[in-house]
């Protein structure tokens, strides 16, 4: 596995071993985030690419490359990582927002020709989600 792109503090690899393997991508990301000096790591199961942003004073490109190769070799061992991302918190719907939606809905039905008077509120409702 050779680097696809090398920039100061950023390196990108590409491998066919990750194609279609979401769990392996999650394991690699979780493992790389734990490395001292790594700022961000992402592995894409659709493209097979691994991108790592790191602090060059704390992490070495060669050591990161060796670690990724080792992880790819043992990609199917161990349980899947626990997601470290915080769940999205959605607050309660504000009544004024609901009133605004009702007003937009009424105006659309009153002033737009058919079928736009029905389609616009549906489209806006879909966008708001």
C-alpha positions as CSV (number, residue, x, y, z in Angstrom):
1,X,0.0,0.0,0.0
2,X,1.6,3.2,-1.1
3,X,0.4,6.7,-0.2
4,X,-1.9,8.3,-2.7
5,X,-1.3,11.9,-1.5
6,X,1.2,13.4,0.9
7,X,0.9,16.9,2.3
8,X,2.4,18.4,5.4
9,X,0.3,17.0,8.3
10,X,-2.0,15.0,6.0
11,X,-1.6,11.7,4.2
12,X,-4.1,9.6,2.1
13,X,-3.9,6.0,1.2
14,X,-6.0,3.8,-1.0
15,X,-6.6,0.1,-0.7
16,X,-9.1,-2.4,-2.1
17,X,-9.2,-4.2,1.3
18,X,-11.6,-1.7,2.7
19,X,-14.1,-1.7,-0.2
20,X,-17.5,-2.5,1.2
21,X,-16.2,-3.2,4.7
22,X,-17.8,-0.6,7.0
23,X,-16.8,-2.3,10.2
24,X,-13.1,-2.4,9.2
25,X,-13.3,1.3,8.3
26,X,-14.7,2.1,11.8
27,X,-12.0,0.0,13.5
28,X,-9.2,1.8,11.5
29,X,-10.7,5.2,12.3
30,X,-11.0,4.4,16.0
31,X,-7.5,3.0,16.2
32,X,-5.9,5.9,14.4
33,X,-7.7,8.5,16.5
34,X,-6.0,6.9,19.6
35,X,-2.6,7.5,18.2
36,X,-0.7,10.4,19.7
37,X,-0.6,13.3,17.3
38,X,-3.4,12.2,15.1
39,X,-5.9,15.0,14.7
40,X,-8.4,13.4,12.4
41,X,-8.8,10.0,10.6
42,X,-11.4,8.9,8.2
43,X,-11.7,5.6,6.2
44,X,-14.2,5.3,3.4
45,X,-15.7,1.9,2.6
46,X,-16.9,3.1,-0.8
47,X,-13.6,4.4,-2.2
48,X,-11.2,2.4,0.0
49,X,-9.4,5.6,1.0
50,X,-7.9,6.4,4.4
51,X,-7.1,10.0,5.1
52,X,-5.2,11.0,8.2
53,X,-4.5,14.5,9.5
54,X,-1.7,14.6,12.1
55,X,0.6,16.9,13.9
56,X,4.1,16.4,12.4
57,X,5.8,17.2,15.7
58,X,4.0,14.3,17.4
59,X,3.4,11.7,14.8
60,X,5.6,10.3,12.1
61,X,4.3,9.5,8.6
62,X,6.2,6.3,8.3
63,X,4.9,5.0,11.7
64,X,1.4,5.9,10.7
65,X,1.8,4.0,7.4
66,X,3.1,0.9,9.2
67,X,0.3,1.0,11.7
68,X,-2.3,1.2,8.9
69,X,-0.7,-1.7,7.1
70,X,-0.8,-3.7,10.3
71,X,-4.5,-2.8,10.9
72,X,-5.3,-3.8,7.3
73,X,-3.6,-7.1,7.8
74,X,-5.6,-7.8,11.0
75,X,-8.8,-5.9,9.8
76,X,-11.3,-8.6,10.8
77,X,-10.1,-9.2,14.3
78,X,-11.7,-7.7,17.4
79,X,-15.2,-6.3,18.0
80,X,-16.4,-3.3,16.2
81,X,-15.6,0.0,17.9
82,X,-18.1,1.9,19.9
83,X,-19.2,5.1,18.2
84,X,-17.6,8.1,19.9
85,X,-19.9,10.6,18.2
86,X,-22.4,12.3,20.3
87,X,-26.1,11.7,19.4
88,X,-27.9,14.6,17.8
89,X,-30.1,16.3,20.3
90,X,-33.2,17.9,19.0
91,X,-35.1,20.3,21.1
92,X,-38.8,20.5,21.4
93,X,-40.6,22.1,18.5
94,X,-41.1,25.8,19.1
95,X,-44.7,26.9,18.7
96,X,-43.7,30.0,16.8
97,X,-41.9,27.8,14.3
98,X,-45.0,25.7,13.8
99,X,-47.0,28.9,13.3
100,X,-44.5,30.0,10.6
101,X,-44.9,26.8,8.8
102,X,-48.7,27.1,8.9
103,X,-48.4,30.6,7.4
104,X,-46.1,29.5,4.6
105,X,-48.5,26.6,3.9
106,X,-51.5,28.9,3.7
107,X,-49.7,31.5,1.5
108,X,-48.5,28.8,-0.9
109,X,-52.0,27.3,-1.3
110,X,-53.5,30.8,-1.8
111,X,-51.0,32.3,-4.3
112,X,-49.4,29.4,-6.2
113,X,-51.0,27.7,-9.1
114,X,-51.8,24.1,-9.0
115,X,-49.9,21.7,-8.5
116,X,-47.2,24.0,-6.9
117,X,-49.6,25.0,-4.1
118,X,-49.4,21.5,-2.8
119,X,-45.9,20.5,-3.8
120,X,-44.1,23.5,-2.2
121,X,-45.3,22.9,1.4
122,X,-44.4,19.2,1.0
123,X,-40.9,20.1,-0.3
124,X,-40.3,22.6,2.5
125,X,-41.4,20.0,5.1
126,X,-38.9,17.6,3.6
127,X,-36.1,20.1,3.6
128,X,-36.7,21.1,7.2
129,X,-36.1,17.5,8.3
